[in-house]
Amino acid sequence: MGVAVSEEELEALYMQVNKFSLASHFLWACWGLIQDKYSTIDFNFLRYAKLRFKQYFKMKPVVTALQISK
């Protein structure tokens, strides 16, 4: 029942997951900035946005350096 997965497929998936993770950090950081300005909920959205941006900029060079081995 199991399907064999090649190393190339696994590497491609790894790269996709990391790129989407990076995009997720950026999206949630932007969302936090918007919520900080407009939300009436008592939550430190600006701190949350800063944390997400920090993780985005920390991981961006790592993710953009990823390459599929030949």
CHARMM internal coordinates of N, CA and C (Angstrom, degrees):
IC EDIT
DIST 1 N 1 CA 1.4540
DIST 1 CA 1 C 1.5248
ANGL 1 N 1 CA 1 C 111.31
DIST 1 C 2 N 1.3223
ANGL 1 CA 1 C 2 N 117.80
DIHE 1 N 1 CA 1 C 2 N -25.67
DIST 2 N 2 CA 1.4571
ANGL 1 C 2 N 2 CA 120.23
DIHE 1 CA 1 C 2 N 2 CA -179.02
DIST 2 CA 2 C 1.5156
ANGL 2 N 2 CA 2 C 111.73
DIHE 1 C 2 N 2 CA 2 C -72.83
DIST 2 C 3 N 1.3121
ANGL 2 CA 2 C 3 N 115.05
DIHE 2 N 2 CA 2 C 3 N 148.45
DIST 3 N 3 CA 1.4545
ANGL 2 C 3 N 3 CA 121.24
DIHE 2 CA 2 C 3 N 3 CA 178.44
DIST 3 CA 3 C 1.5227
ANGL 3 N 3 CA 3 C 107.71
DIHE 2 C 3 N 3 CA 3 C -110.56
DIST 3 C 4 N 1.3100
ANGL 3 CA 3 C 4 N 115.96
DIHE 3 N 3 CA 3 C 4 N 130.23
DIST 4 N 4 CA 1.4532
ANGL 3 C 4 N 4 CA 120.22
DIHE 3 CA 3 C 4 N 4 CA 179.27
DIST 4 CA 4 C 1.5288
ANGL 4 N 4 CA 4 C 110.03
DIHE 3 C 4 N 4 CA 4 C -71.65
DIST 4 C 5 N 1.3141
ANGL 4 CA 4 C 5 N 115.31
DIHE 4 N 4 CA 4 C 5 N 138.25
DIST 5 N 5 CA 1.4629
ANGL 4 C 5 N 5 CA 121.26
DIHE 4 CA 4 C 5 N 5 CA 178.79
DIST 5 CA 5 C 1.5204
ANGL 5 N 5 CA 5 C 107.03
DIHE 4 C 5 N 5 CA 5 C -115.84
DIST 5 C 6 N 1.3163
ANGL 5 CA 5 C 6 N 115.77
DIHE 5 N 5 CA 5 C 6 N 128.68
DIST 6 N 6 CA 1.4614
ANGL 5 C 6 N 6 CA 119.57
DIHE 5 CA 5 C 6 N 6 CA -179.02
DIST 6 CA 6 C 1.5340
ANGL 6 N 6 CA 6 C 110.63
DIHE 5 C 6 N 6 CA 6 C -76.95
DIST 6 C 7 N 1.3101
ANGL 6 CA 6 C 7 N 115.74
DIHE 6 N 6 CA 6 C 7 N 161.97
DIST 7 N 7 CA 1.4602
ANGL 6 C 7 N 7 CA 121.45
DIHE 6 CA 6 C 7 N 7 CA 177.00
DIST 7 CA 7 C 1.5291
ANGL 7 N 7 CA 7 C 110.50
DIHE 6 C 7 N 7 CA 7 C -61.25
DIST 7 C 8 N 1.3363
ANGL 7 CA 7 C 8 N 116.76
DIHE 7 N 7 CA 7 C 8 N -37.75
DIST 8 N 8 CA 1.4629
ANGL 7 C 8 N 8 CA 120.62
DIHE 7 CA 7 C 8 N 8 CA 179.72
DIST 8 CA 8 C 1.5240
ANGL 8 N 8 CA 8 C 111.47
DIHE 7 C 8 N 8 CA 8 C -64.15
DIST 8 C 9 N 1.3373
ANGL 8 CA 8 C 9 N 116.15
DIHE 8 N 8 CA 8 C 9 N -42.47
DIST 9 N 9 CA 1.4680
ANGL 8 C 9 N 9 CA 119.96
DIHE 8 CA 8 C 9 N 9 CA 177.98
DIST 9 CA 9 C 1.5273
ANGL 9 N 9 CA 9 C 110.43
DIHE 8 C 9 N 9 CA 9 C -64.48
DIST 9 C 10 N 1.3076
ANGL 9 CA 9 C 10 N 116.06
DIHE 9 N 9 CA 9 C 10 N -40.41
DIST 10 N 10 CA 1.4624
ANGL 9 C 10 N 10 CA 121.08
DIHE 9 CA 9 C 10 N 10 CA -179.96
DIST 10 CA 10 C 1.5310
ANGL 10 N 10 CA 10 C 110.58
DIHE 9 C 10 N 10 CA 10 C -65.05
DIST 10 C 11 N 1.3115
ANGL 10 CA 10 C 11 N 117.33
DIHE 10 N 10 CA 10 C 11 N -43.46
DIST 11 N 11 CA 1.4706
ANGL 10 C 11 N 11 CA 121.01
DIHE 10 CA 10 C 11 N 11 CA 177.69
DIST 11 CA 11 C 1.5173
ANGL 11 N 11 CA 11 C 111.37
DIHE 10 C 11 N 11 CA 11 C -64.00
DIST 11 C 12 N 1.3282
ANGL 11 CA 11 C 12 N 117.09
DIHE 11 N 11 CA 11 C 12 N -41.97
DIST 12 N 12 CA 1.4645
ANGL 11 C 12 N 12 CA 120.87
DIHE 11 CA 11 C 12 N 12 CA 178.99
DIST 12 CA 12 C 1.5240
ANGL 12 N 12 CA 12 C 110.76
DIHE 11 C 12 N 12 CA 12 C -62.43
DIST 12 C 13 N 1.3084
ANGL 12 CA 12 C 13 N 116.46
DIHE 12 N 12 CA 12 C 13 N -42.74
DIST 13 N 13 CA 1.4629
ANGL 12 C 13 N 13 CA 120.79
DIHE 12 CA 12 C 13 N 13 CA 178.21
DIST 13 CA 13 C 1.5238
ANGL 13 N 13 CA 13 C 110.73
DIHE 12 C 13 N 13 CA 13 C -63.87
DIST 13 C 14 N 1.3228
ANGL 13 CA 13 C 14 N 116.75
DIHE 13 N 13 CA 13 C 14 N -42.61
DIST 14 N 14 CA 1.4655
ANGL 13 C 14 N 14 CA 121.75
DIHE 13 CA 13 C 14 N 14 CA 178.55
DIST 14 CA 14 C 1.5289
ANGL 14 N 14 CA 14 C 110.49
DIHE 13 C 14 N 14 CA 14 C -58.48
DIST 14 C 15 N 1.3220
ANGL 14 CA 14 C 15 N 116.62
DIHE 14 N 14 CA 14 C 15 N -43.72
DIST 15 N 15 CA 1.4646
ANGL 14 C 15 N 15 CA 120.55
DIHE 14 CA 14 C 15 N 15 CA 179.36
DIST 15 CA 15 C 1.5256
ANGL 15 N 15 CA 15 C 111.13
DIHE 14 C 15 N 15 CA 15 C -65.96
DIST 15 C 16 N 1.3306
ANGL 15 CA 15 C 16 N 117.23
DIHE 15 N 15 CA 15 C 16 N -42.35
DIST 16 N 16 CA 1.4598
ANGL 15 C 16 N 16 CA 120.77
DIHE 15 CA 15 C 16 N 16 CA 179.15
DIST 16 CA 16 C 1.5224
ANGL 16 N 16 CA 16 C 111.08
DIHE 15 C 16 N 16 CA 16 C -62.37
DIST 16 C 17 N 1.3075
ANGL 16 CA 16 C 17 N 116.73
DIHE 16 N 16 CA 16 C 17 N -45.31
DIST 17 N 17 CA 1.4666
ANGL 16 C 17 N 17 CA 121.15
DIHE 16 CA 16 C 17 N 17 CA -179.45
DIST 17 CA 17 C 1.5250
ANGL 17 N 17 CA 17 C 110.17
DIHE 16 C 17 N 17 CA 17 C -60.52
DIST 17 C 18 N 1.3189
ANGL 17 CA 17 C 18 N 117.23
DIHE 17 N 17 CA 17 C 18 N -43.81
DIST 18 N 18 CA 1.4557
ANGL 17 C 18 N 18 CA 120.49
DIHE 17 CA 17 C 18 N 18 CA 179.89
DIST 18 CA 18 C 1.5223
ANGL 18 N 18 CA 18 C 112.16
DIHE 17 C 18 N 18 CA 18 C -65.92
DIST 18 C 19 N 1.3194
ANGL 18 CA 18 C 19 N 117.49
DIHE 18 N 18 CA 18 C 19 N -38.98
DIST 19 N 19 CA 1.4709
ANGL 18 C 19 N 19 CA 120.32
DIHE 18 CA 18 C 19 N 19 CA 177.97
DIST 19 CA 19 C 1.5332
ANGL 19 N 19 CA 19 C 110.99
DIHE 18 C 19 N 19 CA 19 C -66.42
DIST 19 C 20 N 1.3213
ANGL 19 CA 19 C 20 N 116.94
DIHE 19 N 19 CA 19 C 20 N -42.17
DIST 20 N 20 CA 1.4627
ANGL 19 C 20 N 20 CA 119.50
DIHE 19 CA 19 C 20 N 20 CA 178.45
DIST 20 CA 20 C 1.5236
ANGL 20 N 20 CA 20 C 111.43
DIHE 19 C 20 N 20 CA 20 C -68.33
DIST 20 C 21 N 1.3187
ANGL 20 CA 20 C 21 N 117.08
DIHE 20 N 20 CA 20 C 21 N -32.82
DIST 21 N 21 CA 1.4600
ANGL 20 C 21 N 21 CA 121.03
DIHE 20 CA 20 C 21 N 21 CA 175.50
DIST 21 CA 21 C 1.5222
ANGL 21 N 21 CA 21 C 110.03
DIHE 20 C 21 N 21 CA 21 C -62.78
DIST 21 C 22 N 1.3151
ANGL 21 CA 21 C 22 N 116.09
DIHE 21 N 21 CA 21 C 22 N -43.11
DIST 22 N 22 CA 1.4609
ANGL 21 C 22 N 22 CA 121.34
DIHE 21 CA 21 C 22 N 22 CA 177.65
DIST 22 CA 22 C 1.5329
ANGL 22 N 22 CA 22 C 110.42
DIHE 21 C 22 N 22 CA 22 C -61.90
DIST 22 C 23 N 1.3212
ANGL 22 CA 22 C 23 N 116.48
DIHE 22 N 22 CA 22 C 23 N -45.50
DIST 23 N 23 CA 1.4624
ANGL 22 C 23 N 23 CA 120.74
DIHE 22 CA 22 C 23 N 23 CA 178.04
DIST 23 CA 23 C 1.5268
ANGL 23 N 23 CA 23 C 111.20
DIHE 22 C 23 N 23 CA 23 C -61.82
DIST 23 C 24 N 1.3157
ANGL 23 CA 23 C 24 N 116.57
DIHE 23 N 23 CA 23 C 24 N -36.70
DIST 24 N 24 CA 1.4620
ANGL 23 C 24 N 24 CA 121.20
DIHE 23 CA 23 C 24 N 24 CA 179.26
DIST 24 CA 24 C 1.5293
ANGL 24 N 24 CA 24 C 111.01
DIHE 23 C 24 N 24 CA 24 C -63.23
DIST 24 C 25 N 1.3284
ANGL 24 CA 24 C 25 N 116.78
DIHE 24 N 24 CA 24 C 25 N -43.93
DIST 25 N 25 CA 1.4695
ANGL 24 C 25 N 25 CA 119.84
DIHE 24 CA 24 C 25 N 25 CA 177.80
DIST 25 CA 25 C 1.5272
ANGL 25 N 25 CA 25 C 110.34
DIHE 24 C 25 N 25 CA 25 C -59.07
DIST 25 C 26 N 1.3296
ANGL 25 CA 25 C 26 N 116.79
DIHE 25 N 25 CA 25 C 26 N -43.90
DIST 26 N 26 CA 1.4575
ANGL 25 C 26 N 26 CA 120.82
DIHE 25 CA 25 C 26 N 26 CA -178.78
DIST 26 CA 26 C 1.5304
ANGL 26 N 26 CA 26 C 110.98
DIHE 25 C 26 N 26 CA 26 C -65.49
DIST 26 C 27 N 1.3259
ANGL 26 CA 26 C 27 N 116.30
DIHE 26 N 26 CA 26 C 27 N -44.98
DIST 27 N 27 CA 1.4716
ANGL 26 C 27 N 27 CA 120.56
DIHE 26 CA 26 C 27 N 27 CA -179.70
DIST 27 CA 27 C 1.5269
ANGL 27 N 27 CA 27 C 111.25
DIHE 26 C 27 N 27 CA 27 C -60.27
DIST 27 C 28 N 1.3367
ANGL 27 CA 27 C 28 N 117.38
DIHE 27 N 27 CA 27 C 28 N -48.48
DIST 28 N 28 CA 1.4594
ANGL 27 C 28 N 28 CA 120.11
DIHE 27 CA 27 C 28 N 28 CA -177.62
DIST 28 CA 28 C 1.5219
ANGL 28 N 28 CA 28 C 112.10
DIHE 27 C 28 N 28 CA 28 C -69.44
DIST 28 C 29 N 1.3232
ANGL 28 CA 28 C 29 N 117.39
DIHE 28 N 28 CA 28 C 29 N -28.93
DIST 29 N 29 CA 1.4670
ANGL 28 C 29 N 29 CA 120.13
DIHE 28 CA 28 C 29 N 29 CA 174.72
DIST 29 CA 29 C 1.5265
ANGL 29 N 29 CA 29 C 109.82
DIHE 28 C 29 N 29 CA 29 C -65.93
DIST 29 C 30 N 1.3141
ANGL 29 CA 29 C 30 N 116.70
DIHE 29 N 29 CA 29 C 30 N -45.15
DIST 30 N 30 CA 1.4732
ANGL 29 C 30 N 30 CA 120.86
DIHE 29 CA 29 C 30 N 30 CA 177.58
DIST 30 CA 30 C 1.5256
ANGL 30 N 30 CA 30 C 110.83
DIHE 29 C 30 N 30 CA 30 C -62.48
DIST 30 C 31 N 1.3113
ANGL 30 CA 30 C 31 N 116.01
DIHE 30 N 30 CA 30 C 31 N -42.42
DIST 31 N 31 CA 1.4647
ANGL 30 C 31 N 31 CA 120.74
DIHE 30 CA 30 C 31 N 31 CA 178.02
DIST 31 CA 31 C 1.5327
ANGL 31 N 31 CA 31 C 110.28
DIHE 30 C 31 N 31 CA 31 C -59.84
DIST 31 C 32 N 1.3280
ANGL 31 CA 31 C 32 N 116.14
DIHE 31 N 31 CA 31 C 32 N -41.93
DIST 32 N 32 CA 1.4627
ANGL 31 C 32 N 32 CA 120.37
DIHE 31 CA 31 C 32 N 32 CA 178.77
DIST 32 CA 32 C 1.5207
ANGL 32 N 32 CA 32 C 112.19
DIHE 31 C 32 N 32 CA 32 C -61.44
DIST 32 C 33 N 1.3302
ANGL 32 CA 32 C 33 N 116.55
DIHE 32 N 32 CA 32 C 33 N -39.41
DIST 33 N 33 CA 1.4686
ANGL 32 C 33 N 33 CA 119.89
DIHE 32 CA 32 C 33 N 33 CA 177.87
DIST 33 CA 33 C 1.5262
ANGL 33 N 33 CA 33 C 111.11
DIHE 32 C 33 N 33 CA 33 C -64.22
DIST 33 C 34 N 1.3159
ANGL 33 CA 33 C 34 N 115.94
DIHE 33 N 33 CA 33 C 34 N -42.69
DIST 34 N 34 CA 1.4679
ANGL 33 C 34 N 34 CA 120.21
DIHE 33 CA 33 C 34 N 34 CA 178.70
DIST 34 CA 34 C 1.5238
ANGL 34 N 34 CA 34 C 110.41
DIHE 33 C 34 N 34 CA 34 C -64.41
DIST 34 C 35 N 1.3311
ANGL 34 CA 34 C 35 N 116.55
DIHE 34 N 34 CA 34 C 35 N -44.70
DIST 35 N 35 CA 1.4641
ANGL 34 C 35 N 35 CA 120.05
DIHE 34 CA 34 C 35 N 35 CA 179.65
DIST 35 CA 35 C 1.5237
ANGL 35 N 35 CA 35 C 111.39
DIHE 34 C 35 N 35 CA 35 C -63.72
DIST 35 C 36 N 1.3344
ANGL 35 CA 35 C 36 N 116.73
DIHE 35 N 35 CA 35 C 36 N -36.95
DIST 36 N 36 CA 1.4625
ANGL 35 C 36 N 36 CA 120.17
DIHE 35 CA 35 C 36 N 36 CA 179.14
DIST 36 CA 36 C 1.5248
ANGL 36 N 36 CA 36 C 110.98
DIHE 35 C 36 N 36 CA 36 C -59.61
DIST 36 C 37 N 1.3159
ANGL 36 CA 36 C 37 N 116.12
DIHE 36 N 36 CA 36 C 37 N -35.96
DIST 37 N 37 CA 1.4695
ANGL 36 C 37 N 37 CA 119.88
DIHE 36 CA 36 C 37 N 37 CA -178.26
DIST 37 CA 37 C 1.5294
ANGL 37 N 37 CA 37 C 112.54
DIHE 36 C 37 N 37 CA 37 C -81.02
DIST 37 C 38 N 1.3220
ANGL 37 CA 37 C 38 N 117.98
DIHE 37 N 37 CA 37 C 38 N -38.18
DIST 38 N 38 CA 1.4582
ANGL 37 C 38 N 38 CA 120.18
DIHE 37 CA 37 C 38 N 38 CA -169.39
DIST 38 CA 38 C 1.5281
ANGL 38 N 38 CA 38 C 116.54
DIHE 37 C 38 N 38 CA 38 C -112.38
DIST 38 C 39 N 1.3135
ANGL 38 CA 38 C 39 N 118.27
DIHE 38 N 38 CA 38 C 39 N -19.58
DIST 39 N 39 CA 1.4647
ANGL 38 C 39 N 39 CA 119.67
DIHE 38 CA 38 C 39 N 39 CA -174.39
DIST 39 CA 39 C 1.5230
ANGL 39 N 39 CA 39 C 112.04
DIHE 38 C 39 N 39 CA 39 C -74.74
DIST 39 C 40 N 1.3253
ANGL 39 CA 39 C 40 N 114.98
DIHE 39 N 39 CA 39 C 40 N 146.46
DIST 40 N 40 CA 1.4656
ANGL 39 C 40 N 40 CA 120.92
DIHE 39 CA 39 C 40 N 40 CA 174.90
DIST 40 CA 40 C 1.5309
ANGL 40 N 40 CA 40 C 110.59
DIHE 39 C 40 N 40 CA 40 C -99.89
DIST 40 C 41 N 1.3208
ANGL 40 CA 40 C 41 N 117.07
DIHE 40 N 40 CA 40 C 41 N 1.85
DIST 41 N 41 CA 1.4654
ANGL 40 C 41 N 41 CA 122.13
DIHE 40 CA 40 C 41 N 41 CA 179.26
DIST 41 CA 41 C 1.5269
ANGL 41 N 41 CA 41 C 109.11
DIHE 40 C 41 N 41 CA 41 C -75.19
DIST 41 C 42 N 1.3292
ANGL 41 CA 41 C 42 N 115.77
DIHE 41 N 41 CA 41 C 42 N 137.13
DIST 42 N 42 CA 1.4633
ANGL 41 C 42 N 42 CA 121.22
DIHE 41 CA 41 C 42 N 42 CA 179.52
DIST 42 CA 42 C 1.5325
ANGL 42 N 42 CA 42 C 109.50
DIHE 41 C 42 N 42 CA 42 C -79.41
DIST 42 C 43 N 1.3151
ANGL 42 CA 42 C 43 N 115.08
DIHE 42 N 42 CA 42 C 43 N 87.29
DIST 43 N 43 CA 1.4675
ANGL 42 C 43 N 43 CA 121.78
DIHE 42 CA 42 C 43 N 43 CA -179.62
DIST 43 CA 43 C 1.5152
ANGL 43 N 43 CA 43 C 107.31
DIHE 42 C 43 N 43 CA 43 C -152.08
DIST 43 C 44 N 1.3154
ANGL 43 CA 43 C 44 N 116.35
DIHE 43 N 43 CA 43 C 44 N 144.84
DIST 44 N 44 CA 1.4596
ANGL 43 C 44 N 44 CA 120.65
DIHE 43 CA 43 C 44 N 44 CA -179.24
DIST 44 CA 44 C 1.5327
ANGL 44 N 44 CA 44 C 109.77
DIHE 43 C 44 N 44 CA 44 C -83.48
DIST 44 C 45 N 1.3255
ANGL 44 CA 44 C 45 N 116.05
DIHE 44 N 44 CA 44 C 45 N 77.77
DIST 45 N 45 CA 1.4614
ANGL 44 C 45 N 45 CA 121.81
DIHE 44 CA 44 C 45 N 45 CA -178.22
DIST 45 CA 45 C 1.5273
ANGL 45 N 45 CA 45 C 112.21
DIHE 44 C 45 N 45 CA 45 C -65.32
DIST 45 C 46 N 1.3268
ANGL 45 CA 45 C 46 N 116.53
DIHE 45 N 45 CA 45 C 46 N -32.41
DIST 46 N 46 CA 1.4620
ANGL 45 C 46 N 46 CA 119.54
DIHE 45 CA 45 C 46 N 46 CA 179.85
DIST 46 CA 46 C 1.5313
ANGL 46 N 46 CA 46 C 110.56
DIHE 45 C 46 N 46 CA 46 C -65.51
DIST 46 C 47 N 1.3019
ANGL 46 CA 46 C 47 N 117.11
DIHE 46 N 46 CA 46 C 47 N -41.65
DIST 47 N 47 CA 1.4710
ANGL 46 C 47 N 47 CA 120.68
DIHE 46 CA 46 C 47 N 47 CA 176.69
DIST 47 CA 47 C 1.5246
ANGL 47 N 47 CA 47 C 110.43
DIHE 46 C 47 N 47 CA 47 C -62.13
DIST 47 C 48 N 1.3173
ANGL 47 CA 47 C 48 N 115.70
DIHE 47 N 47 CA 47 C 48 N -43.44
DIST 48 N 48 CA 1.4632
ANGL 47 C 48 N 48 CA 120.67
DIHE 47 CA 47 C 48 N 48 CA 178.18
DIST 48 CA 48 C 1.5327
ANGL 48 N 48 CA 48 C 110.48
DIHE 47 C 48 N 48 CA 48 C -59.92
DIST 48 C 49 N 1.3379
ANGL 48 CA 48 C 49 N 116.75
DIHE 48 N 48 CA 48 C 49 N -45.36
DIST 49 N 49 CA 1.4650
ANGL 48 C 49 N 49 CA 121.05
DIHE 48 CA 48 C 49 N 49 CA 179.45
DIST 49 CA 49 C 1.5242
ANGL 49 N 49 CA 49 C 110.64
DIHE 48 C 49 N 49 CA 49 C -61.58
DIST 49 C 50 N 1.3106
ANGL 49 CA 49 C 50 N 116.74
DIHE 49 N 49 CA 49 C 50 N -42.71
DIST 50 N 50 CA 1.4630
ANGL 49 C 50 N 50 CA 120.34
DIHE 49 CA 49 C 50 N 50 CA 179.53
DIST 50 CA 50 C 1.5252
ANGL 50 N 50 CA 50 C 111.63
DIHE 49 C 50 N 50 CA 50 C -62.33
DIST 50 C 51 N 1.3327
ANGL 50 CA 50 C 51 N 116.14
DIHE 50 N 50 CA 50 C 51 N -40.84
DIST 51 N 51 CA 1.4712
ANGL 50 C 51 N 51 CA 119.76
DIHE 50 CA 50 C 51 N 51 CA 178.15
DIST 51 CA 51 C 1.5191
ANGL 51 N 51 CA 51 C 111.61
DIHE 50 C 51 N 51 CA 51 C -63.41
DIST 51 C 52 N 1.3229
ANGL 51 CA 51 C 52 N 116.24
DIHE 51 N 51 CA 51 C 52 N -41.70
DIST 52 N 52 CA 1.4724
ANGL 51 C 52 N 52 CA 119.68
DIHE 51 CA 51 C 52 N 52 CA 179.92
DIST 52 CA 52 C 1.5209
ANGL 52 N 52 CA 52 C 111.58
DIHE 51 C 52 N 52 CA 52 C -68.92
DIST 52 C 53 N 1.3366
ANGL 52 CA 52 C 53 N 117.31
DIHE 52 N 52 CA 52 C 53 N -39.82
DIST 53 N 53 CA 1.4642
ANGL 52 C 53 N 53 CA 119.96
DIHE 52 CA 52 C 53 N 53 CA 176.07
DIST 53 CA 53 C 1.5269
ANGL 53 N 53 CA 53 C 110.68
DIHE 52 C 53 N 53 CA 53 C -64.93
DIST 53 C 54 N 1.3160
ANGL 53 CA 53 C 54 N 116.68
DIHE 53 N 53 CA 53 C 54 N -38.98
DIST 54 N 54 CA 1.4647
ANGL 53 C 54 N 54 CA 120.55
DIHE 53 CA 53 C 54 N 54 CA 178.44
DIST 54 CA 54 C 1.5239
ANGL 54 N 54 CA 54 C 110.42
DIHE 53 C 54 N 54 CA 54 C -59.37
DIST 54 C 55 N 1.3301
ANGL 54 CA 54 C 55 N 116.61
DIHE 54 N 54 CA 54 C 55 N -45.62
DIST 55 N 55 CA 1.4614
ANGL 54 C 55 N 55 CA 120.55
DIHE 54 CA 54 C 55 N 55 CA 178.94
DIST 55 CA 55 C 1.5283
ANGL 55 N 55 CA 55 C 111.09
DIHE 54 C 55 N 55 CA 55 C -66.72
DIST 55 C 56 N 1.3271
ANGL 55 CA 55 C 56 N 116.76
DIHE 55 N 55 CA 55 C 56 N -38.12
DIST 56 N 56 CA 1.4672
ANGL 55 C 56 N 56 CA 120.86
DIHE 55 CA 55 C 56 N 56 CA 177.82
DIST 56 CA 56 C 1.5220
ANGL 56 N 56 CA 56 C 110.33
DIHE 55 C 56 N 56 CA 56 C -59.19
DIST 56 C 57 N 1.3319
ANGL 56 CA 56 C 57 N 116.68
DIHE 56 N 56 CA 56 C 57 N -52.11
DIST 57 N 57 CA 1.4613
ANGL 56 C 57 N 57 CA 120.08
DIHE 56 CA 56 C 57 N 57 CA -176.67
DIST 57 CA 57 C 1.5253
ANGL 57 N 57 CA 57 C 112.29
DIHE 56 C 57 N 57 CA 57 C -71.04
DIST 57 C 58 N 1.3202
ANGL 57 CA 57 C 58 N 117.22
DIHE 57 N 57 CA 57 C 58 N -25.32
DIST 58 N 58 CA 1.4664
ANGL 57 C 58 N 58 CA 120.56
DIHE 57 CA 57 C 58 N 58 CA 175.11
DIST 58 CA 58 C 1.5288
ANGL 58 N 58 CA 58 C 110.71
DIHE 57 C 58 N 58 CA 58 C -69.44
DIST 58 C 59 N 1.3295
ANGL 58 CA 58 C 59 N 116.48
DIHE 58 N 58 CA 58 C 59 N -42.37
DIST 59 N 59 CA 1.4567
ANGL 58 C 59 N 59 CA 121.33
DIHE 58 CA 58 C 59 N 59 CA -174.56
DIST 59 CA 59 C 1.5280
ANGL 59 N 59 CA 59 C 114.10
DIHE 58 C 59 N 59 CA 59 C -88.47
DIST 59 C 60 N 1.3109
ANGL 59 CA 59 C 60 N 117.74
DIHE 59 N 59 CA 59 C 60 N -19.24
DIST 60 N 60 CA 1.4694
ANGL 59 C 60 N 60 CA 120.38
DIHE 59 CA 59 C 60 N 60 CA -175.83
DIST 60 CA 60 C 1.5345
ANGL 60 N 60 CA 60 C 112.85
DIHE 59 C 60 N 60 CA 60 C -55.02
DIST 60 C 61 N 1.3417
ANGL 60 CA 60 C 61 N 120.38
DIHE 60 N 60 CA 60 C 61 N -48.83
DIST 61 N 61 CA 1.4686
ANGL 60 C 61 N 61 CA 118.71
DIHE 60 CA 60 C 61 N 61 CA 179.85
DIST 61 CA 61 C 1.5326
ANGL 61 N 61 CA 61 C 112.74
DIHE 60 C 61 N 61 CA 61 C -64.90
DIST 61 C 62 N 1.3088
ANGL 61 CA 61 C 62 N 115.78
DIHE 61 N 61 CA 61 C 62 N -33.86
DIST 62 N 62 CA 1.4761
ANGL 61 C 62 N 62 CA 119.87
DIHE 61 CA 61 C 62 N 62 CA 179.52
DIST 62 CA 62 C 1.5213
ANGL 62 N 62 CA 62 C 110.05
DIHE 61 C 62 N 62 CA 62 C -66.79
DIST 62 C 63 N 1.3153
ANGL 62 CA 62 C 63 N 116.44
DIHE 62 N 62 CA 62 C 63 N -46.89
DIST 63 N 63 CA 1.4707
ANGL 62 C 63 N 63 CA 121.27
DIHE 62 CA 62 C 63 N 63 CA -176.87
DIST 63 CA 63 C 1.5249
ANGL 63 N 63 CA 63 C 111.08
DIHE 62 C 63 N 63 CA 63 C -69.77
DIST 63 C 64 N 1.3181
ANGL 63 CA 63 C 64 N 116.99
DIHE 63 N 63 CA 63 C 64 N -42.26
DIST 64 N 64 CA 1.4651
ANGL 63 C 64 N 64 CA 118.52
DIHE 63 CA 63 C 64 N 64 CA -178.76
DIST 64 CA 64 C 1.5260
ANGL 64 N 64 CA 64 C 112.32
DIHE 63 C 64 N 64 CA 64 C -69.76
DIST 64 C 65 N 1.3165
ANGL 64 CA 64 C 65 N 117.73
DIHE 64 N 64 CA 64 C 65 N -18.52
DIST 65 N 65 CA 1.4718
ANGL 64 C 65 N 65 CA 121.33
DIHE 64 CA 64 C 65 N 65 CA 178.26
DIST 65 CA 65 C 1.5276
ANGL 65 N 65 CA 65 C 112.59
DIHE 64 C 65 N 65 CA 65 C -84.59
DIST 65 C 66 N 1.3412
ANGL 65 CA 65 C 66 N 117.03
DIHE 65 N 65 CA 65 C 66 N -11.34
DIST 66 N 66 CA 1.4539
ANGL 65 C 66 N 66 CA 119.89
DIHE 65 CA 65 C 66 N 66 CA -179.31
DIST 66 CA 66 C 1.5269
ANGL 66 N 66 CA 66 C 111.04
DIHE 65 C 66 N 66 CA 66 C -65.14
DIST 66 C 67 N 1.3180
ANGL 66 CA 66 C 67 N 115.82
DIHE 66 N 66 CA 66 C 67 N 136.50
DIST 67 N 67 CA 1.4526
ANGL 66 C 67 N 67 CA 121.37
DIHE 66 CA 66 C 67 N 67 CA 177.65
DIST 67 CA 67 C 1.5114
ANGL 67 N 67 CA 67 C 108.98
DIHE 66 C 67 N 67 CA 67 C -139.74
DIST 67 C 68 N 1.3113
ANGL 67 CA 67 C 68 N 115.88
DIHE 67 N 67 CA 67 C 68 N 147.24
DIST 68 N 68 CA 1.4598
ANGL 67 C 68 N 68 CA 120.51
DIHE 67 CA 67 C 68 N 68 CA 176.04
DIST 68 CA 68 C 1.5265
ANGL 68 N 68 CA 68 C 107.52
DIHE 67 C 68 N 68 CA 68 C -76.03
DIST 68 C 69 N 1.3257
ANGL 68 CA 68 C 69 N 115.50
DIHE 68 N 68 CA 68 C 69 N 130.03
DIST 69 N 69 CA 1.4665
ANGL 68 C 69 N 69 CA 118.82
DIHE 68 CA 68 C 69 N 69 CA 178.31
DIST 69 CA 69 C 1.5079
ANGL 69 N 69 CA 69 C 109.90
DIHE 68 C 69 N 69 CA 69 C -70.13
DIST 69 C 70 N 1.2990
ANGL 69 CA 69 C 70 N 115.99
DIHE 69 N 69 CA 69 C 70 N 148.15
DIST 70 N 70 CA 1.4681
ANGL 69 C 70 N 70 CA 120.16
DIHE 69 CA 69 C 70 N 70 CA -175.90
DIST 70 CA 70 C 1.5096
ANGL 70 N 70 CA 70 C 110.71
DIHE 69 C 70 N 70 CA 70 C -97.99
END
COOR INIT
IC SEED 1 N 1 CA 1 C
IC BUILD
